[in-house]
Amino acid sequence: MRPKPIRSAGGHEHLAVNTSSRPARALLVTAAFSTLLLSAACGSSGSAASAGTSAAKADGPSVSTTLLAFSPDPVRIRKGQTVTWVGGDNISHVLVEGTYKVGSDKLRTEQTDDKEFNLRLDKKGQQVSHTYDKTGTFTYYCTIHHGMNGTVVVS
């Protein structure tokens, strides 16, 4: 079975394979099924997390990203607990820990990423987490939305 070039209405050349024979159909079905299995095995959570972050854990509070805001804010936890952020909408958010200055319009005017974590939420219900191993007050923000700023207080 040798592919034959065909020309589409737009003038682009494509390779066509005759799938009417039984061996060709079996090969096509096997290839499609293998691709599906490989995709499922690899997983696609859609979250990008740096070292120092973990999968969602139940030992700490959850923070929602609904309506371009973090809720609750601030979050109060004990040293060693994990905060889990939950996508409250189908809007992408990239969360980083860092410092920032806010203008009179309550939007960030300056920001500095502390490189402690880089967490991405892309869809409603998706979860990403970070465990706080030190006490103190930690600020974080969404790099995409300049009005999304939050605080974690660790005692």
Secondary structure, DSSP 8 states (H G I E B T S, - for coil): ---EEEE-TTS-EEEE----SHHHHHHHHHHHHHHHHHHHHH--------TTEES--SSS-EEE-GGGS-BSSSEEE-TT-EEEEE--SSS-EEEEEEEEEE-TTSSEEEEEEEEEEEEEE-STT-EEEEE--S-EEEEEEESS-TT-EEEEEE-
